[in-house]
């Protein structure tokens, strides 16, 4: 028997060793070793359960727990000798355990399979990552709320079609970002409910004939409950796909934020300044200050979207139960986790340090006839039908365009030339301050509504602590 066959934990029915290329091609240990801590965590719980039902004795349990603790220490010190010949994280750890403690190490795998083992490991891993993501999301939301509170009165243009539409406050705009992230946090929290179901005990696909106690194992590992069907338990990757879908939406939101930040930092807008720590320069143009962080986050959105499509495609044609295809689930999942956490950290660090250029924002809000709707609403208040008011304002805007003046710069006589119902109180309506203050309802851009939204957001964030 070859040395390769001797090293295999499944080599009994094979008469020749695995082709060297195939061995390397099918191995996953280069990336799934990231699951080592969770694999050991699951093994400890499994061993305690096996002892509880009489499959292991107390001495064997102690040997297993101590041996796994030693292995984890070696792994975390970066001194573990990972072997491609042993294929994956599970077999590497099991082989190391058996080498340390002998026969008790071989008993650990009783009543389980690598199929339910890896499914459990991934869920344990993702559960922890979801908690980290929620923490970074909360930190970013807190930064947005703090900045919005400071700038509840700071006027800027609101856009549709990237054309000046109506004046809003910078604080109101920031709170729109907050609401997007709040939905993202809710999606991740909902995903976490389905992640927190335990596959362990499903064994290869049909369960096991050993008298295992899955409820005990689930409790030890902090799972809400065991999965209800062993076939589904080993082959389900819905939770990973759902996580990537939620991540794609989050990254889409961050990409939209990024696009606005990139625009706003340009000389053409000059709405905000970013700290130097979040920008880079040019190797040839000394005047450049490039918003690299938001640009890179915008670019990484495509990466996360690609990972979602990869997982959907991976699962779309798989029969029940486990198939080797599922080995391909980890790299896109790991990459999505890393990308999301990195992007959130960058934004959470950057956003509180954004400095609005109030003068530029105000000047831009005065362009593009942003109070045109306010004039139409004023005329409606005078009893004119909205469509007729719309036409009157359109004629006034044409005059403003032809003469290079804003509506507020037209004289009363000029405005009355379009409608006799216009009186000198119209100029209270045509100011930017009057426009934003008039939107004084729940969800509106009025400064006191922004402050109310900020107070609600603060209470929401406090409730999560």
DRENDO-1510 file (C-alpha; in Angstrom, 1 decimal, always signed):
<recs>
REC; n; res; u; v; w
REC; 1; UNK; +0.0; +0.0; +0.0 .
REC; 2; UNK; +1.4; +3.5; -1.0 .
REC; 3; UNK; +2.2; +6.1; +1.6 .
REC; 4; UNK; -0.5; +8.3; +0.0 .
REC; 5; UNK; -3.1; +5.6; +0.7 .
REC; 6; UNK; -1.9; +5.2; +4.2 .
REC; 7; UNK; -2.4; +8.9; +4.9 .
REC; 8; UNK; -6.0; +8.9; +3.6 .
REC; 9; UNK; -8.6; +8.6; +6.3 .
REC; 10; UNK; -11.0; +7.1; +3.7 .
REC; 11; UNK; -8.5; +4.8; +1.8 .
REC; 12; UNK; -9.8; +1.4; +2.7 .
REC; 13; UNK; -11.7; +0.6; -0.5 .
REC; 14; UNK; -9.0; +2.1; -2.8 .
REC; 15; UNK; -6.3; +0.0; -4.4 .
REC; 16; UNK; -4.2; +2.8; -5.9 .
REC; 17; UNK; -3.2; +6.3; -4.7 .
REC; 18; UNK; -4.8; +9.5; -6.0 .
REC; 19; UNK; -3.2; +11.2; -9.0 .
REC; 20; UNK; -1.0; +14.0; -7.8 .
REC; 21; UNK; -2.7; +16.6; -10.0 .
REC; 22; UNK; -6.2; +15.4; -9.0 .
REC; 23; UNK; -5.1; +15.4; -5.3 .
REC; 24; UNK; -4.1; +19.1; -5.6 .
REC; 25; UNK; -7.1; +20.0; -7.8 .
REC; 26; UNK; -9.7; +18.5; -5.4 .
REC; 27; UNK; -8.0; +19.7; -2.1 .
REC; 28; UNK; -9.7; +22.5; -0.3 .
REC; 29; UNK; -7.3; +22.9; +2.7 .
REC; 30; UNK; -5.6; +25.9; +1.2 .
REC; 31; UNK; -8.8; +28.0; +1.8 .
REC; 32; UNK; -11.0; +26.0; +4.2 .
REC; 33; UNK; -8.3; +26.0; +6.9 .
REC; 34; UNK; -9.9; +29.3; +7.8 .
REC; 35; UNK; -12.7; +27.2; +9.4 .
REC; 36; UNK; -10.3; +25.5; +11.8 .
REC; 37; UNK; -11.5; +27.2; +14.9 .
REC; 38; UNK; -15.1; +26.4; +14.1 .
REC; 39; UNK; -14.3; +22.8; +13.1 .
REC; 40; UNK; -12.7; +22.4; +16.5 .
REC; 41; UNK; -15.6; +24.1; +18.2 .
REC; 42; UNK; -18.0; +21.7; +16.5 .
REC; 43; UNK; -15.9; +18.7; +17.4 .
REC; 44; UNK; -15.7; +19.6; +21.1 .
REC; 45; UNK; -19.5; +19.8; +21.2 .
REC; 46; UNK; -19.9; +16.6; +19.2 .
REC; 47; UNK; -17.5; +14.8; +21.6 .
REC; 48; UNK; -19.4; +16.0; +24.7 .
REC; 49; UNK; -22.6; +14.7; +23.2 .
REC; 50; UNK; -21.0; +11.3; +22.3 .
REC; 51; UNK; -19.8; +11.0; +25.9 .
REC; 52; UNK; -23.3; +12.0; +27.2 .
REC; 53; UNK; -24.9; +9.1; +25.2 .
REC; 54; UNK; -22.2; +6.6; +26.2 .
REC; 55; UNK; -20.2; +6.3; +22.9 .
REC; 56; UNK; -17.1; +7.9; +24.5 .
REC; 57; UNK; -16.0; +7.6; +28.1 .
REC; 58; UNK; -14.9; +10.5; +30.3 .
REC; 59; UNK; -11.2; +9.7; +29.8 .
REC; 60; UNK; -11.6; +9.7; +26.0 .
REC; 61; UNK; -13.6; +13.0; +26.1 .
REC; 62; UNK; -10.8; +14.7; +28.1 .
REC; 63; UNK; -8.2; +13.4; +25.7 .
REC; 64; UNK; -10.2; +14.7; +22.8 .
REC; 65; UNK; -10.9; +18.2; +24.3 .
REC; 66; UNK; -7.3; +18.6; +25.5 .
REC; 67; UNK; -5.9; +17.4; +22.2 .
REC; 68; UNK; -8.1; +19.7; +20.1 .
REC; 69; UNK; -7.2; +22.7; +22.4 .
REC; 70; UNK; -3.5; +21.9; +21.7 .
REC; 71; UNK; -4.1; +21.8; +18.0 .
REC; 72; UNK; -5.9; +25.1; +18.0 .
REC; 73; UNK; -3.0; +26.7; +19.8 .
REC; 74; UNK; -0.6; +25.5; +17.2 .
REC; 75; UNK; -2.9; +26.6; +14.4 .
REC; 76; UNK; -3.4; +30.1; +15.8 .
REC; 77; UNK; +0.4; +30.4; +16.2 .
REC; 78; UNK; +0.7; +29.7; +12.5 .
REC; 79; UNK; +2.8; +26.5; +13.2 .
REC; 80; UNK; +0.4; +23.8; +12.0 .
REC; 81; UNK; +1.6; +21.7; +9.1 .
REC; 82; UNK; -1.4; +21.7; +6.7 .
REC; 83; UNK; -1.3; +18.8; +4.2 .
REC; 84; UNK; -2.9; +18.7; +0.8 .
REC; 85; UNK; -2.7; +14.9; +1.0 .
REC; 86; UNK; -5.3; +15.1; +3.8 .
REC; 87; UNK; -7.6; +17.3; +1.5 .
REC; 88; UNK; -9.4; +19.6; +3.9 .
REC; 89; UNK; -9.4; +21.2; +7.3 .
REC; 90; UNK; -11.5; +18.4; +8.8 .
REC; 91; UNK; -9.1; +15.6; +7.9 .
REC; 92; UNK; -6.0; +17.5; +8.8 .
REC; 93; UNK; -7.3; +18.2; +12.3 .
REC; 94; UNK; -8.6; +14.7; +12.8 .
REC; 95; UNK; -5.3; +13.2; +11.7 .
REC; 96; UNK; -3.3; +15.5; +14.0 .
REC; 97; UNK; -5.7; +14.6; +16.9 .
REC; 98; UNK; -5.2; +10.9; +16.2 .
REC; 99; UNK; -1.5; +11.3; +16.1 .
REC; 100; UNK; -1.6; +13.0; +19.5 .
REC; 101; UNK; -4.1; +10.8; +21.4 .
REC; 102; UNK; -4.4; +7.6; +19.5 .
REC; 103; UNK; -7.6; +5.6; +19.3 .
REC; 104; UNK; -9.8; +8.2; +21.0 .
REC; 105; UNK; -9.1; +10.5; +18.1 .
REC; 106; UNK; -10.5; +7.9; +15.7 .
REC; 107; UNK; -13.6; +7.6; +17.7 .
REC; 108; UNK; -14.5; +11.3; +17.4 .
REC; 109; UNK; -16.0; +11.0; +13.9 .
REC; 110; UNK; -18.6; +8.5; +15.1 .
REC; 111; UNK; -22.1; +9.6; +14.1 .
REC; 112; UNK; -21.0; +12.4; +11.8 .
REC; 113; UNK; -19.7; +12.9; +8.3 .
REC; 114; UNK; -17.6; +15.6; +6.7 .
REC; 115; UNK; -20.8; +16.6; +4.9 .
REC; 116; UNK; -22.6; +17.7; +8.1 .
REC; 117; UNK; -19.3; +18.8; +9.6 .
REC; 118; UNK; -18.5; +21.3; +6.9 .
REC; 119; UNK; -22.1; +22.6; +6.8 .
REC; 120; UNK; -22.0; +23.2; +10.5 .
REC; 121; UNK; -18.6; +24.9; +10.3 .
REC; 122; UNK; -19.7; +27.3; +7.7 .
REC; 123; UNK; -22.8; +28.3; +9.7 .
REC; 124; UNK; -20.6; +28.8; +12.8 .
REC; 125; UNK; -18.2; +31.0; +10.8 .
REC; 126; UNK; -21.0; +33.0; +9.1 .
REC; 127; UNK; -22.8; +33.6; +12.4 .
REC; 128; UNK; -19.7; +35.2; +13.8 .
REC; 129; UNK; -19.1; +37.3; +10.7 .
REC; 130; UNK; -22.7; +38.5; +10.7 .
REC; 131; UNK; -22.2; +39.8; +14.3 .
REC; 132; UNK; -19.0; +41.7; +13.1 .
REC; 133; UNK; -20.9; +43.1; +10.1 .
REC; 134; UNK; -23.7; +44.3; +12.3 .
REC; 135; UNK; -21.2; +46.0; +14.5 .
REC; 136; UNK; -19.5; +47.8; +11.6 .
REC; 137; UNK; -22.9; +48.7; +10.1 .
REC; 138; UNK; -23.9; +50.2; +13.4 .
REC; 139; UNK; -20.7; +52.2; +13.6 .
REC; 140; UNK; -21.3; +53.6; +10.1 .
REC; 141; UNK; -24.9; +54.5; +10.9 .
REC; 142; UNK; -23.8; +56.3; +14.1 .
REC; 143; UNK; -21.3; +58.3; +12.0 .
REC; 144; UNK; -24.0; +59.3; +9.6 .
REC; 145; UNK; -26.4; +60.3; +12.4 .
REC; 146; UNK; -23.8; +62.4; +14.1 .
REC; 147; UNK; -22.9; +64.2; +10.8 .
REC; 148; UNK; -26.6; +64.7; +10.0 .
REC; 149; UNK; -27.3; +66.3; +13.4 .
REC; 150; UNK; -24.5; +68.8; +12.8 .
REC; 151; UNK; -25.9; +69.7; +9.4 .
REC; 152; UNK; -29.7; +69.7; +9.9 .
REC; 153; UNK; -29.8; +73.3; +8.6 .
REC; 154; UNK; -27.1; +73.0; +5.9 .
REC; 155; UNK; -28.8; +73.6; +2.5 .
REC; 156; UNK; -27.7; +71.8; -0.6 .
REC; 157; UNK; -29.5; +71.0; -3.9 .
REC; 158; UNK; -31.5; +67.8; -4.2 .
REC; 159; UNK; -31.2; +66.1; -7.6 .
REC; 160; UNK; -33.3; +64.0; -9.9 .
REC; 161; UNK; -31.7; +62.9; -13.2 .
REC; 162; UNK; -28.6; +64.6; -11.7 .
REC; 163; UNK; -30.3; +67.9; -12.4 .
REC; 164; UNK; -31.0; +70.4; -9.6 .
REC; 165; UNK; -34.6; +69.6; -8.5 .
REC; 166; UNK; -35.4; +71.1; -5.1 .
REC; 167; UNK; -33.4; +72.3; -2.1 .
REC; 168; UNK; -32.8; +69.8; +0.7 .
REC; 169; UNK; -30.6; +69.8; +3.8 .
REC; 170; UNK; -27.3; +67.9; +3.9 .
REC; 171; UNK; -28.6; +66.3; +7.1 .
REC; 172; UNK; -31.7; +65.0; +5.3 .
REC; 173; UNK; -29.5; +63.6; +2.5 .
REC; 174; UNK; -27.3; +61.8; +5.1 .
REC; 175; UNK; -30.4; +60.3; +6.8 .
REC; 176; UNK; -31.5; +58.8; +3.5 .
REC; 177; UNK; -28.2; +56.9; +3.6 .
REC; 178; UNK; -29.0; +55.9; +7.2 .
REC; 179; UNK; -32.4; +54.4; +6.1 .
REC; 180; UNK; -30.8; +52.4; +3.4 .
REC; 181; UNK; -28.3; +50.9; +5.8 .
REC; 182; UNK; -31.1; +50.2; +8.3 .
REC; 183; UNK; -32.8; +48.0; +5.8 .
REC; 184; UNK; -29.5; +46.3; +5.1 .
REC; 185; UNK; -29.0; +45.6; +8.8 .
REC; 186; UNK; -32.5; +44.2; +9.0 .
REC; 187; UNK; -31.8; +41.8; +6.1 .
REC; 188; UNK; -28.6; +40.6; +7.7 .
REC; 189; UNK; -30.5; +40.1; +11.0 .
REC; 190; UNK; -33.1; +38.1; +9.2 .
REC; 191; UNK; -30.5; +36.0; +7.4 .
REC; 192; UNK; -28.9; +35.3; +10.8 .
REC; 193; UNK; -32.0; +33.4; +11.8 .
REC; 194; UNK; -31.7; +30.9; +9.0 .
REC; 195; UNK; -27.9; +30.7; +9.5 .
REC; 196; UNK; -28.4; +29.6; +13.1 .
REC; 197; UNK; -29.8; +26.1; +12.4 .
REC; 198; UNK; -27.5; +23.1; +13.0 .
REC; 199; UNK; -26.9; +20.5; +10.4 .
REC; 200; UNK; -24.6; +18.4; +12.6 .
REC; 201; UNK; -26.1; +14.9; +13.2 .
REC; 202; UNK; -27.4; +14.7; +9.6 .
REC; 203; UNK; -24.2; +12.6; +8.9 .
REC; 204; UNK; -23.6; +11.9; +5.2 .
REC; 205; UNK; -27.2; +12.4; +4.2 .
REC; 206; UNK; -29.5; +10.0; +6.1 .
REC; 207; UNK; -28.7; +10.6; +9.7 .
REC; 208; UNK; -27.0; +8.0; +11.8 .
REC; 209; UNK; -27.9; +4.8; +13.6 .
REC; 210; UNK; -26.0; +5.9; +16.8 .
REC; 211; UNK; -28.2; +7.2; +19.6 .
REC; 212; UNK; -27.1; +10.8; +19.2 .
REC; 213; UNK; -28.7; +13.8; +21.0 .
REC; 214; UNK; -28.9; +16.6; +18.4 .
REC; 215; UNK; -30.7; +18.9; +20.8 .
REC; 216; UNK; -27.8; +18.8; +23.2 .
REC; 217; UNK; -25.3; +19.5; +20.5 .
REC; 218; UNK; -27.3; +22.4; +19.2 .
REC; 219; UNK; -27.5; +23.9; +22.6 .
REC; 220; UNK; -23.8; +23.5; +23.2 .
REC; 221; UNK; -23.0; +25.3; +19.9 .
REC; 222; UNK; -25.6; +28.0; +20.5 .
REC; 223; UNK; -27.8; +27.0; +17.6 .
REC; 224; UNK; -31.5; +27.7; +17.8 .
REC; 225; UNK; -32.4; +24.2; +16.8 .
REC; 226; UNK; -31.1; +21.3; +14.6 .
REC; 227; UNK; -32.2; +21.1; +11.0 .
REC; 228; UNK; -35.4; +19.1; +10.5 .
REC; 229; UNK; -34.2; +17.0; +7.5 .
REC; 230; UNK; -30.9; +15.3; +7.1 .
REC; 231; UNK; -30.8; +15.5; +3.3 .
REC; 232; UNK; -31.5; +19.2; +3.4 .
REC; 233; UNK; -29.1; +19.7; +6.3 .
REC; 234; UNK; -26.0; +18.6; +4.4 .
REC; 235; UNK; -26.8; +20.1; +1.0 .
REC; 236; UNK; -28.5; +23.4; +1.9 .
REC; 237; UNK; -26.5; +26.5; +1.0 .
REC; 238; UNK; -29.5; +28.9; +1.0 .
REC; 239; UNK; -28.1; +30.7; +4.0 .
REC; 240; UNK; -24.9; +31.5; +2.1 .
REC; 241; UNK; -26.8; +32.6; -1.0 .
REC; 242; UNK; -29.1; +34.8; +1.2 .
REC; 243; UNK; -26.1; +36.3; +2.9 .
REC; 244; UNK; -24.5; +37.1; -0.5 .
REC; 245; UNK; -27.8; +38.6; -1.7 .
REC; 246; UNK; -28.0; +40.9; +1.4 .
REC; 247; UNK; -24.3; +41.7; +0.8 .
REC; 248; UNK; -25.0; +42.7; -2.8 .
REC; 249; UNK; -27.7; +45.1; -1.7 .
REC; 250; UNK; -25.5; +46.6; +1.0 .
REC; 251; UNK; -22.6; +47.0; -1.5 .
REC; 252; UNK; -25.0; +48.5; -4.0 .
REC; 253; UNK; -26.0; +51.1; -1.4 .
REC; 254; UNK; -22.3; +51.8; -0.6 .
REC; 255; UNK; -21.6; +52.1; -4.3 .
REC; 256; UNK; -24.3; +54.7; -4.6 .
REC; 257; UNK; -22.9; +56.6; -1.6 .
REC; 258; UNK; -19.4; +56.3; -3.3 .
REC; 259; UNK; -20.7; +57.7; -6.5 .
REC; 260; UNK; -22.1; +60.8; -4.7 .
REC; 261; UNK; -18.9; +61.2; -2.7 .
REC; 262; UNK; -16.8; +61.0; -5.9 .
REC; 263; UNK; -19.0; +63.6; -7.6 .
REC; 264; UNK; -19.1; +65.9; -4.5 .
REC; 265; UNK; -15.3; +65.9; -4.1 .
REC; 266; UNK; -14.7; +67.0; -7.7 .
REC; 267; UNK; -13.8; +70.6; -8.5 .
REC; 268; UNK; -17.0; +70.9; -10.5 .
REC; 269; UNK; -19.2; +70.2; -7.4 .
REC; 270; UNK; -16.8; +71.0; -4.5 .
REC; 271; UNK; -19.5; +70.0; -2.0 .
REC; 272; UNK; -17.3; +68.1; +0.4 .
REC; 273; UNK; -13.7; +67.6; +1.5 .
REC; 274; UNK; -12.4; +64.2; +2.4 .
REC; 275; UNK; -9.6; +63.8; +4.9 .
REC; 276; UNK; -6.2; +63.1; +3.2 .
REC; 277; UNK; -6.1; +59.8; +5.0 .
REC; 278; UNK; -8.8; +58.4; +2.7 .
REC; 279; UNK; -7.3; +59.8; -0.6 .
REC; 280; UNK; -4.2; +59.4; -2.7 .
REC; 281; UNK; -2.3; +61.6; -5.1 .
REC; 282; UNK; -1.1; +61.2; -8.6 .
REC; 283; UNK; +2.4; +60.1; -9.7 .
REC; 284; UNK; +2.4; +62.8; -12.5 .
REC; 285; UNK; -0.2; +65.4; -11.5 .
REC; 286; UNK; +0.8; +67.1; -8.2 .
REC; 287; UNK; -2.5; +68.9; -7.8 .
REC; 288; UNK; -4.6; +65.7; -7.6 .
REC; 289; UNK; -6.4; +64.4; -4.5 .
REC; 290; UNK; -8.1; +61.2; -5.6 .
REC; 291; UNK; -11.1; +59.8; -3.6 .
REC; 292; UNK; -9.7; +56.2; -3.8 .
REC; 293; UNK; -11.6; +54.7; -0.9 .
REC; 294; UNK; -15.1; +55.4; -2.3 .
REC; 295; UNK; -13.9; +54.6; -5.8 .
REC; 296; UNK; -12.6; +51.2; -4.7 .
REC; 297; UNK; -15.7; +50.4; -2.7 .
REC; 298; UNK; -17.7; +51.2; -5.8 .
REC; 299; UNK; -15.6; +48.8; -7.8 .
REC; 300; UNK; -15.8; +46.0; -5.2 .
REC; 301; UNK; -19.6; +46.0; -5.6 .
REC; 302; UNK; -19.1; +44.1; -8.8 .
REC; 303; UNK; -17.0; +41.5; -7.0 .
REC; 304; UNK; -19.7; +40.8; -4.5 .
REC; 305; UNK; -22.4; +40.7; -7.1 .
REC; 306; UNK; -20.3; +38.2; -9.0 .
REC; 307; UNK; -19.9; +36.0; -5.9 .
REC; 308; UNK; -23.7; +36.0; -5.5 .
REC; 309; UNK; -24.1; +34.8; -9.1 .
REC; 310; UNK; -21.4; +32.2; -8.6 .
REC; 311; UNK; -23.2; +30.7; -5.6 .
REC; 312; UNK; -26.6; +30.7; -7.4 .
REC; 313; UNK; -25.0; +29.0; -10.4 .
REC; 314; UNK; -23.2; +26.5; -8.2 .
REC; 315; UNK; -26.5; +25.3; -6.6 .
REC; 316; UNK; -28.8; +25.5; -9.5 .
REC; 317; UNK; -28.4; +22.0; -10.9 .
REC; 318; UNK; -27.4; +20.0; -7.8 .
REC; 319; UNK; -29.4; +16.9; -6.9 .
REC; 320; UNK; -29.7; +15.9; -3.3 .
REC; 321; UNK; -27.7; +15.5; -1.2 .
REC; 322; UNK; -24.1; +16.7; -0.9 .
REC; 323; UNK; -21.9; +17.0; -4.0 .
REC; 324; UNK; -18.3; +17.9; -4.5 .
REC; 325; UNK; -19.5; +21.1; -6.2 .
REC; 326; UNK; -20.3; +22.4; -2.8 .
REC; 327; UNK; -16.5; +22.8; -2.1 .
REC; 328; UNK; -16.8; +25.8; -4.4 .
REC; 329; UNK; -19.1; +27.6; -1.9 .
REC; 330; UNK; -16.4; +28.8; +0.5 .
REC; 331; UNK; -14.1; +31.1; -1.6 .
REC; 332; UNK; -16.9; +33.3; -2.8 .
REC; 333; UNK; -18.5; +33.3; +0.6 .
REC; 334; UNK; -15.2; +34.2; +2.3 .
REC; 335; UNK; -14.4; +36.8; -0.2 .
REC; 336; UNK; -17.8; +38.4; +0.2 .
REC; 337; UNK; -17.4; +38.5; +4.0 .
REC; 338; UNK; -13.9; +40.1; +3.7 .
REC; 339; UNK; -15.1; +42.6; +1.1 .
REC; 340; UNK; -18.2; +43.7; +3.0 .
REC; 341; UNK; -16.3; +44.0; +6.3 .
REC; 342; UNK; -13.5; +46.0; +4.7 .
REC; 343; UNK; -15.9; +48.3; +2.9 .
REC; 344; UNK; -17.9; +49.0; +6.0 .
REC; 345; UNK; -14.8; +49.6; +8.1 .
REC; 346; UNK; -13.5; +52.1; +5.5 .
REC; 347; UNK; -16.8; +54.0; +5.4 .
REC; 348; UNK; -17.3; +53.9; +9.1 .
REC; 349; UNK; -13.9; +55.5; +9.5 .
REC; 350; UNK; -14.4; +58.0; +6.7 .
REC; 351; UNK; -17.9; +59.3; +6.9 .
REC; 352; UNK; -17.7; +61.1; +10.3 .
REC; 353; UNK; -14.8; +63.0; +9.0 .
REC; 354; UNK; -16.5; +64.4; +5.8 .
REC; 355; UNK; -16.5; +68.2; +5.8 .
REC; 356; UNK; -19.2; +69.9; +3.8 .
REC; 357; UNK; -18.3; +73.0; +1.8 .
REC; 358; UNK; -21.4; +74.9; +2.8 .
REC; 359; UNK; -20.8; +77.9; +0.5 .
REC; 360; UNK; -20.6; +75.6; -2.6 .
REC; 361; UNK; -23.7; +73.7; -1.6 .
REC; 362; UNK; -25.7; +76.9; -1.1 .
REC; 363; UNK; -24.5; +78.4; -4.3 .
REC; 364; UNK; -25.4; +75.2; -6.2 .
REC; 365; UNK; -28.9; +75.2; -4.6 .
REC; 366; UNK; -29.5; +78.7; -5.9 .
REC; 367; UNK; -28.9; +77.5; -9.5 .
REC; 368; UNK; -31.3; +75.5; -11.6 .
REC; 369; UNK; -34.5; +77.1; -10.2 .
REC; 370; UNK; -34.7; +74.8; -7.3 .
REC; 371; UNK; -37.7; +76.7; -5.8 .
REC; 372; UNK; -39.9; +76.4; -8.9 .
REC; 373; UNK; -42.1; +73.8; -7.2 .
REC; 374; UNK; -42.5; +76.2; -4.2 .
REC; 375; UNK; -43.8; +78.9; -6.6 .
REC; 376; UNK; -46.3; +76.4; -8.1 .
REC; 377; UNK; -47.4; +75.4; -4.6 .
REC; 378; UNK; -47.8; +79.1; -3.7 .
REC; 379; UNK; -50.1; +79.7; -6.7 .
REC; 380; UNK; -52.2; +76.6; -5.8 .
REC; 381; UNK; -52.6; +78.1; -2.4 .
REC; 382; UNK; -54.0; +81.2; -4.1 .
REC; 383; UNK; -56.7; +79.0; -5.7 .
REC; 384; UNK; -55.1; +78.3; -9.1 .
REC; 385; UNK; -55.2; +74.7; -10.5 .
REC; 386; UNK; -51.9; +73.0; -10.3 .
REC; 387; UNK; -51.6; +72.5; -14.0 .
REC; 388; UNK; -52.2; +76.2; -14.6 .
REC; 389; UNK; -49.7; +77.0; -11.9 .
REC; 390; UNK; -47.2; +74.7; -13.5 .
REC; 391; UNK; -47.5; +76.6; -16.8 .
REC; 392; UNK; -47.1; +80.0; -15.0 .
REC; 393; UNK; -44.0; +78.8; -13.3 .
REC; 394; UNK; -42.6; +77.4; -16.6 .
REC; 395; UNK; -43.0; +80.9; -18.2 .
REC; 396; UNK; -41.2; +82.5; -15.2 .
REC; 397; UNK; -38.4; +80.0; -15.5 .
REC; 398; UNK; -38.0; +80.7; -19.1 .
REC; 399; UNK; -37.6; +84.4; -18.3 .
REC; 400; UNK; -35.0; +83.5; -15.7 .
REC; 401; UNK; -33.1; +81.3; -18.1 .
REC; 402; UNK; -33.1; +84.0; -20.8 .
REC; 403; UNK; -31.9; +86.7; -18.4 .
REC; 404; UNK; -29.6; +84.6; -16.3 .
REC; 405; UNK; -31.5; +85.1; -13.0 .
REC; 406; UNK; -33.0; +82.8; -10.4 .
REC; 407; UNK; -36.8; +83.1; -9.6 .
REC; 408; UNK; -36.0; +84.9; -6.4 .
REC; 409; UNK; -34.1; +87.6; -8.4 .
REC; 410; UNK; -37.1; +88.4; -10.7 .
REC; 411; UNK; -39.0; +91.5; -9.7 .
REC; 412; UNK; -42.6; +91.5; -8.4 .
REC; 413; UNK; -43.8; +93.2; -11.6 .
REC; 414; UNK; -42.1; +90.6; -13.7 .
REC; 415; UNK; -43.7; +87.8; -11.7 .
REC; 416; UNK; -47.1; +89.5; -11.8 .
REC; 417; UNK; -46.8; +89.6; -15.5 .
REC; 418; UNK; -47.4; +85.9; -15.5 .
REC; 419; UNK; -50.1; +85.8; -12.8 .
REC; 420; UNK; -51.9; +88.7; -11.0 .
REC; 421; UNK; -52.3; +86.4; -8.0 .
REC; 422; UNK; -48.7; +86.8; -7.1 .
REC; 423; UNK; -48.1; +89.3; -4.3 .
REC; 424; UNK; -45.0; +90.5; -2.4 .
REC; 425; UNK; -45.2; +87.6; +0.0 .
REC; 426; UNK; -44.0; +85.3; -2.8 .
REC; 427; UNK; -40.4; +86.1; -1.9 .
REC; 428; UNK; -40.8; +84.3; +1.5 .
REC; 429; UNK; -41.6; +81.2; -0.6 .
REC; 430; UNK; -38.8; +81.6; -3.0 .
REC; 431; UNK; -35.9; +81.6; -0.5 .
REC; 432; UNK; -34.1; +78.3; +0.0 .
REC; 433; UNK; -34.6; +78.5; +3.8 .
REC; 434; UNK; -38.3; +78.9; +3.2 .
REC; 435; UNK; -38.4; +76.1; +0.8 .
REC; 436; UNK; -36.8; +73.5; +3.1 .
REC; 437; UNK; -38.7; +74.7; +6.1 .
REC; 438; UNK; -42.0; +74.3; +4.3 .
REC; 439; UNK; -41.4; +70.5; +4.0 .
REC; 440; UNK; -42.3; +70.2; +7.6 .
REC; 441; UNK; -43.8; +66.7; +7.9 .
REC; 442; UNK; -42.7; +63.3; +8.8 .
REC; 443; UNK; -39.9; +62.3; +6.4 .
REC; 444; UNK; -39.6; +65.9; +5.0 .
REC; 445; UNK; -36.4; +67.9; +4.7 .
REC; 446; UNK; -37.3; +70.6; +7.1 .
REC; 447; UNK; -34.5; +71.0; +9.7 .
REC; 448; UNK; -36.7; +70.2; +12.7 .
REC; 449; UNK; -37.8; +67.0; +10.9 .
REC; 450; UNK; -34.2; +66.1; +10.3 .
REC; 451; UNK; -33.5; +66.6; +14.0 .
REC; 452; UNK; -36.5; +64.4; +14.8 .
REC; 453; UNK; -35.2; +61.7; +12.4 .
REC; 454; UNK; -31.8; +61.9; +14.1 .
REC; 455; UNK; -33.4; +61.5; +17.6 .
REC; 456; UNK; -35.3; +58.4; +16.4 .
REC; 457; UNK; -32.2; +57.0; +14.8 .
REC; 458; UNK; -30.2; +57.6; +18.0 .
REC; 459; UNK; -32.9; +55.8; +20.0 .
REC; 460; UNK; -32.8; +52.9; +17.5 .
REC; 461; UNK; -29.0; +52.6; +17.7 .
REC; 462; UNK; -29.1; +52.7; +21.5 .
REC; 463; UNK; -31.6; +49.9; +21.6 .
REC; 464; UNK; -29.1; +47.6; +19.8 .
REC; 465; UNK; -26.5; +48.0; +22.5 .
</recs>
